Amino acid sequence: MTPMADQSLVGFMPNDEWDALLAELNGRIEALEGLPDGDARQQVFELLDGIDALHREALRRLVRLFKEGVLEQVVTDPAIHTLMELYDLLPESELPKPRTASKFPTIPIRAITAAAPPPPLRYPHWVPVLSQRDELPPGGLRADLVIDGQPLLLARRGGDEWYALDATCPIDESPLRGATLSGYTLSCPNHAGCHYDLRSGARVGGGKAIPCRPVQVDAGGRVLVGLDMDFTPSLPSF
């Protein structure tokens, strides 16, 4: 991680003590990685992964509450900068330049192997799109929602069958506002003969599918859509 310049806002320890703490933790992590294989070692790393997941989710929720420009201001503090870098939350302007060696470890803690590069990080979370389910009546369709910058189409069939898909047609990324619904068939307003299965996003007759997202209704009646989550279509088995 990139050391930061000294500054007056240092919390409960000066910056040199902060650097010493990180160096000590780095040594402890290297010692853990040198432990022989076994149940105890596995449990330690599973515990660290769990702590990492807890911190990553909480910090991501916290950063989402920041107003524009706030993150860029707070990361000027070395301790905050280190924390945000550990969890890949630095703004683009603060991303460290490529380098051959890192002063501190990354989290989660895992032994380094020659495996392929890891997949992009995902942060599964639910986002409320309707404060009450009755805002969209049975048989209703809305294609004007936006979550995390992504246009979203939300549909309700029957009493409580909910479906969420990206609100753009894969043919040319044109918006699906004005789309119509007949049964489980979603008809694109921009291309004749362009229809999709609402339950899976598959294009009828073949072609690129529309990405789908999980939906749930909580105890208070809010409708939530899952982001960065795996989606499994619910289709009849016959």
Disulfide bonds with the S-S distance in Angstrom:
none
